[in-house]
Amino acid sequence: MTIKEWAQKGNMISVLKKKVFVIDEGTSDKTLVLFHGYATSSLDFYKVLPELSKHYRVIIQDFIGFGFSDKPTNYYINVQEQADFCLELWRILELKNITLLSHNISTQIALELVTRQRTNFVKIDIQKLIILNSTISFDQSNLSDANVHPLEHFSKKSKLMLNSFQFYKMKIKDFFYAENKITEEEIEAKWLLIQQNNGREMIDFLSSFIIESKLLWNRWHTTLQLNNIPVKIISGKNDIIFNENEATHFSEECNNSHLHFIDNCGHYPMLEKPTELISAILES
C-alpha cells in the first residue's frame, strides 16, 4: 500500500479549524474507531481495514500533527486537545455505538475520552474499549523521578530512529518479533508520512506526553478502576515497549477487563499478525 493509494481512500475534514485526514468505510450500525500511535499514522491499519469494514463502520483518522492531517509548527497538541478534535470529528460524522481501539500512546487519548464519558462531561457512546500494545503504565513506581517511565524508553528510541532514514529502517525492525514482518515498502511509507509537512519536528514533543501521563495518572487510573464498559487489552507477547508484565499489571488495574496475548508478536500486531488481531477484535 503506497501513501498515494492510502490518501485516495480517505478525505480531509475540517475540524476545529484544522484539516483532519479520515477514512470512513463500512455500512454497519456498529462503529469501530481505530487510533494510531505516536510518530506513525492511520496507514498502520491498512492490512486489517478490509476485513474489519465487513463487520463495522470503520473510522481511522490521522491525529493532528501526524500522517496527512495538519501539522502545526512549534506547537504541541496535548492529550486533552487531541480528545477535543476527536469529539468534534465524531459529532460531524454522527458516530454511535462505538468500539474504540487505541494503539501505543493514543491510549492516553482514549482514556481521556472514556473519562469524559464516565463523568458525564460530554455525551459519548463508547460501548467498548480495546487497548492495543499500550505505552502507558499504571505501576505507581513509574511515577517517581527516580524510576524510568516506559514512555521514556519509547521516547529515546523514537528520537534516535528519526536521525536518518537508514537508521529508522534499521531500528523500526526492533519493534517486530520477526524482522521480515515489515517490508521495505512499508518502512518507506511510514517514513514518508513522518516527513510529510515537516512532521518529524513533532517527535520533539514526546517528552510532553510523559509529563501529561504523570500529571493525569490518577484521573485515568480512577476511570479504569470505576470502569463499567468492557475493556479488552491486546498485546504482542514479545513487545519490547509494553512487555508481558506491564500488560498483565494494566489488566489487573482495570475493572471489567480481559487480557489477550498474541504469541510471536511485537509492538505492531496490525502489521505483524493482522489475522490474529482481527480475530481478537471480533471476539471482543
RAPE-V868208 format. One record per helix or strand of 2 or more residues. SS is the DSSP state (H for helix, E for strand). FROM is the first residue (numbers start at 1). LEN is the number of residues. If there is no record, write none. Layout:
ss->SS from->FROM len->LEN
ss->SS from->FROM len->LEN
This chain:
ss->H from->3 len->7
ss->E from->11 len->5
ss->E from->18 len->8
ss->E from->31 len->5
ss->H from->42 len->11
ss->E from->57 len->5
ss->H from->79 len->15
ss->E from->98 len->7
ss->H from->106 len->13
ss->E from->126 len->9
ss->H from->140 len->4
ss->H from->150 len->12
ss->H from->165 len->11
ss->H from->179 len->3
ss->H from->184 len->32
ss->H from->217 len->10
ss->E from->230 len->7
ss->H from->244 len->10
ss->E from->257 len->6
ss->H from->269 len->4
ss->H from->274 len->10
